[in-house]
């Protein structure tokens, strides 16, 4: 059967899970409720159950027997991962590889891999929104909607903190829009591209060499590989997924680590510090300089020389083999490295005030030029 552009039959959801009996059934039910395209195709779901010692797999099997997965084509892969590589990066790569193999075996053209986490909950239109957004992008990141764990009592202060942190990142994106708006990722957009909601074509996944099997940050590493290949990363406002604010997790530096940090901030034992406005101004201005170098009158190499990039670095970047400005900027950024030492971080409220003030200055200058 030929699949239409938004058919769920093009997609496979890939989920690594270890001892997630308490939360995985919620995700599976939410995926079973996905809005279909009307062609009768089932949404594929791969659960990579790695090193499990709880009843997670038996619960999912029971859901199958009870008809709770009738809208899914479900495969549960039980695996024992060696201790030295038993982390989420390995399990997620295994899940995505199984998904890509499945699509290949069934001859699905233009198949799509969807990544999520065991403790997520997908809105009914999540899968189709990803497929729609991929029409004008190579990779789609979904916005994370933080939900309170029902088993824990959360104060209004934690919700207020979530909103303040989000307002900081909204201001960072507004600054980018004022200086160097990305044509392929127009406002309104969010800023999330993490494993809880990623979508990309299986062919591209293969082309970039798959997900790096890192203990932490495997999702950002995959996004970087897509950009190095010239891929457009879209932060579509119509794609979002709910994730829990649980403060315990298996990955240092992951979502649970961040939620634990926020809990300490609310408790008054830690300040929430972030880069100041001047840091983002420097990052965005450099990003703009990279883009302009690609379109320089004498060509990208002339643009690089105008930026003071040494000849050996220009040769390493090899602009002639860059498919577009995205790949060019990614290679250039990798080669020249970060913008100096990391700036001293400042308290959240000060960081937001600095961004607001900088945005106001930019608006004033623009108004003055027009006048």
C-alpha positions in Angstrom: 0.0 0.0 0.0 1.4 3.4 -1.0 1.5 5.7 2.0 0.5 9.3 1.8 2.7 12.1 3.1 1.0 12.2 6.6 0.3 8.5 6.8 1.2 6.9 10.1 2.2 3.9 8.1 5.4 5.8 7.1 6.6 6.1 10.7 8.0 4.1 13.5 8.3 5.3 17.1 11.5 4.2 18.8 11.6 4.1 22.6 14.5 2.8 24.9 13.1 1.7 28.2 14.6 0.1 31.3 12.5 -0.7 34.4 9.8 1.8 33.4 6.7 -0.2 34.5 5.2 2.8 36.2 5.2 5.1 33.2 5.7 3.2 29.9 2.0 2.1 29.7 0.9 5.8 29.7 3.1 6.4 26.7 1.9 3.3 24.9 -1.8 4.3 25.4 -1.1 7.8 24.1 0.5 6.4 21.0 -2.4 4.0 20.5 -4.6 7.2 20.4 -2.7 8.9 17.7 -4.8 10.5 15.0 -4.5 8.5 11.8 -4.5 9.5 8.1 -7.5 7.4 7.2 -5.6 4.8 5.1 -5.9 2.1 7.8 -2.2 2.0 8.4 -0.9 1.2 11.9 1.7 3.3 13.7 4.8 1.1 14.3 6.3 1.1 17.8 9.6 -0.3 18.9 10.3 -0.7 22.6 13.9 -1.6 23.3 13.6 -3.1 26.7 17.2 -3.2 27.9 18.5 -4.9 31.1 15.0 -4.9 32.7 14.4 -6.4 36.1 10.8 -5.2 36.7 7.4 -6.2 35.3 7.5 -3.6 32.4 7.6 -6.1 29.6 4.8 -8.3 31.0 2.6 -5.2 31.5 3.0 -4.3 27.9 2.3 -7.8 26.8 -0.9 -7.7 28.9 -1.9 -4.5 27.2 -1.6 -6.3 23.9 -3.8 -9.1 25.1 -6.4 -6.7 26.4 -6.6 -4.9 23.0 -5.0 -1.7 24.3 -2.5 -1.6 21.4 -4.9 -2.4 18.5 -3.9 0.8 16.6 -0.2 0.0 16.9 2.1 -2.4 15.2 4.2 -3.2 18.3 7.5 -4.9 18.7 9.1 -5.3 22.1 12.8 -6.2 21.8 14.3 -7.5 25.0 18.1 -7.0 25.1 20.9 -7.4 27.6 23.4 -4.6 27.1 26.9 -5.0 28.5 27.5 -3.1 31.6 30.2 -0.9 30.2 27.9 0.5 27.5 24.6 0.1 29.4 23.4 3.6 29.0 20.6 5.5 27.2 22.7 6.3 24.2 23.3 2.7 23.4 19.7 1.7 24.0 18.4 4.6 22.0 20.7 3.8 19.1 19.6 0.2 19.2 15.9 1.2 19.2 16.4 3.6 16.2 18.4 1.0 14.3 15.7 -1.5 14.8 13.1 1.0 13.6 15.2 1.8 10.5 15.7 -1.9 9.7 11.9 -2.5 10.1 11.0 0.2 7.6 13.6 -1.1 5.1 12.4 -4.7 5.5 8.8 -3.6 4.7 9.9 -1.5 1.7 8.6 1.7 3.2 9.8 4.6 1.0 10.5 7.9 2.7 10.1 6.2 6.1 10.3 8.4 9.3 11.9 7.6 12.7 10.2 9.2 15.7 12.2 9.2 19.0 10.6 9.6 22.4 11.1 8.6 26.0 9.3 6.0 28.2 8.0 8.7 30.6 6.6 11.0 27.9 2.9 11.3 26.9 2.1 12.1 23.2 -0.8 14.3 22.3 -3.2 12.7 19.8 -1.8 14.7 16.9 1.9 14.3 17.8 2.9 11.8 15.1 1.1 13.6 12.2 2.3 17.0 13.3 5.9 15.6 13.0 5.2 14.2 9.6 3.7 17.5 8.4 6.7 19.5 9.8 9.2 17.2 8.0 7.8 18.4 4.6 10.0 21.5 5.0 12.8 20.2 7.2 15.2 17.3 7.6 14.8 17.1 11.4 12.0 18.2 13.7 12.3 18.9 17.4 9.2 18.9 19.6 8.5 21.3 22.4 8.7 19.8 25.9 5.7 20.5 28.0 6.6 19.8 31.6 3.9 18.0 33.6 3.9 17.5 37.4 4.3 14.0 38.6 1.0 12.9 40.2 2.8 11.1 42.9 4.6 14.2 44.1 3.3 17.4 45.6 4.5 20.4 43.6 4.3 23.9 44.9 3.1 26.9 42.7 6.7 28.1 43.0 8.0 25.3 40.8 5.5 26.1 38.1 6.4 29.8 38.3 10.1 28.9 37.9 9.3 26.7 34.8 7.5 29.8 33.3 10.4 32.2 34.1 13.0 29.9 32.6 10.9 29.5 29.5 10.6 33.3 29.2 14.4 33.5 29.2 14.6 31.2 26.2 11.8 33.0 24.5 13.8 36.2 24.8 16.9 34.5 23.4 15.0 33.5 20.3 13.5 37.0 20.0 17.0 38.3 20.0 17.9 35.9 17.2 14.9 37.0 15.3 15.9 40.6 15.6 19.5 40.1 14.4 19.6 36.9 12.3 16.3 35.1 11.9 16.7 31.6 10.5 14.7 31.3 7.3 14.1 27.6 7.6 12.9 27.9 11.2 10.6 30.9 11.4 8.9 32.3 14.4 6.9 31.3 16.3 9.2 28.5 17.2 10.4 26.8 20.4 14.0 25.8 21.2 13.8 22.1 22.1 15.4 19.3 20.0 15.9 16.5 22.5 15.3 12.8 22.3 11.8 13.0 23.9 10.6 14.3 20.6 12.8 14.1 17.5 11.7 13.1 14.0 13.9 12.5 10.9 13.7 10.4 7.8 15.3 6.9 8.1 17.4 7.5 5.0 19.0 10.6 6.6 19.5 8.7 9.8 21.5 6.1 7.9 23.3 8.8 5.8 24.7 10.6 8.9 25.8 7.3 10.5 23.1 6.9 13.1 22.8 8.1 16.7 26.1 8.5 18.5 26.0 6.0 21.4 26.9 8.5 24.1 26.0 8.2 27.8 24.5 11.7 27.7 23.8 14.2 25.0 23.2 11.6 22.3 20.3 13.6 21.0 22.2 16.9 20.5 25.0 14.9 18.9 22.6 13.6 16.3 21.2 17.0 15.6 24.8 18.3 15.1 25.4 15.5 12.6 22.2 16.4 10.7 23.3 20.1 10.5 26.8 19.1 9.3 25.0 17.3 6.5 23.2 20.5 5.7 19.9 19.5 7.3 17.3 22.1 8.3 16.2 21.7 11.9 12.7 22.8 12.6 11.3 23.7 16.0 7.6 23.6 14.9 5.1 25.1 17.4 2.6 22.5 16.4 4.8 19.6 17.7 4.9 19.1 21.4 5.1 16.3 23.9 4.5 16.1 27.7 7.4 15.0 29.9 7.4 14.5 33.6 9.2 16.7 36.1 10.5 13.7 38.1 13.7 14.6 39.8 15.4 11.2 39.6 16.7 9.6 36.5 19.5 7.4 35.0 21.3 10.1 33.1 23.6 12.7 34.7 22.8 15.9 32.8 19.5 14.7 31.5 16.0 16.0 32.1 15.7 14.6 35.7 19.0 16.3 36.6 17.5 19.6 35.4 14.3 19.0 37.4 16.3 18.3 40.5 18.2 21.5 40.0 14.9 23.5 39.7 13.7 21.8 42.9 16.8 23.0 44.8 16.2 26.5 43.4 12.7 26.6 44.7 13.9 25.3 48.1 16.3 28.2 48.3 19.5 26.1 48.3 20.7 27.1 44.9 20.5 30.1 42.5 19.4 29.5 38.9 22.2 30.9 36.8 22.2 31.4 33.1 24.4 33.1 30.4 23.9 36.9 30.3 22.5 38.8 27.3 25.9 39.8 25.9 26.8 36.1 25.5 23.8 35.5 23.2 24.5 38.7 21.4 28.0 37.5 20.5 26.7 34.1 19.5 24.0 35.4 17.2 26.3 38.1 15.7 28.9 35.4 14.9 26.1 33.2 13.4 25.1 36.1 11.2 28.8 36.6 10.1 29.0 32.9 9.2 25.9 33.2 7.1 27.1 36.3 5.3 30.5 34.7 4.6 28.7 31.9 2.7 27.1 34.5 0.4 30.1 36.8 0.1 30.6 38.4 -3.3 33.9 36.5 -3.9 32.4 33.2 -2.7 32.6 31.4 0.7 36.4 31.2 0.7 36.6 35.0 0.3 34.1 35.3 3.1 36.2 33.2 5.4 39.3 35.2 4.6 37.4 38.4 5.4 36.6 36.9 8.8 40.3 36.2 9.4 40.1 32.5 9.1 43.6 31.0 8.4 44.2 29.2 5.2 44.7 25.8 6.9 41.3 26.2 8.6 39.7 27.2 5.2 41.1 24.0 3.7 39.8 21.9 6.6 36.3 23.5 6.2 36.4 22.8 2.5 33.6 25.1 1.5 33.3 23.7 -2.0 31.9 20.4 -0.6 29.4 22.2 1.7 25.9 21.6 0.4 24.5 24.8 1.8 25.0 27.5 4.4 23.8 25.3 7.3 26.6 22.8 6.7 29.1 25.6 6.1 28.3 27.3 9.4 28.4 24.0 11.3 31.8 23.1 9.9 33.1 26.6 10.6 31.8 26.6 14.1 33.4 23.3 14.8 36.7 24.5 13.4 37.0 27.9 15.1 35.5 26.7 18.4 33.6 28.6 21.0 33.6 32.4 21.4 36.3 32.9 24.0 35.9 31.6 27.6 32.4 31.0 28.9 31.0 34.1 30.5 30.1 34.3 34.1 26.5 33.2 34.5 24.0 35.5 36.2 20.8 35.0 38.2 17.7 34.2 36.2 15.9 37.5 36.8 19.0 39.5 35.9 19.5 37.4 32.8 15.9 38.1 31.7 16.2 41.8 32.4 19.3 42.0 30.4 17.7 40.4 27.4 14.7 42.6 27.7 16.8 45.7 27.8 18.9 44.6 24.8 15.8 43.9 22.8 14.4 47.3 23.7 17.6 48.9 22.5 17.4 47.1 19.2 13.8 48.1 18.7 14.7 51.8 19.5 17.5 51.8 17.0 15.3 50.3 14.3 12.6 52.8 15.0 15.1 55.7 14.8 16.5 54.5 11.5 12.9 54.3 10.0 12.2 57.8 11.3 
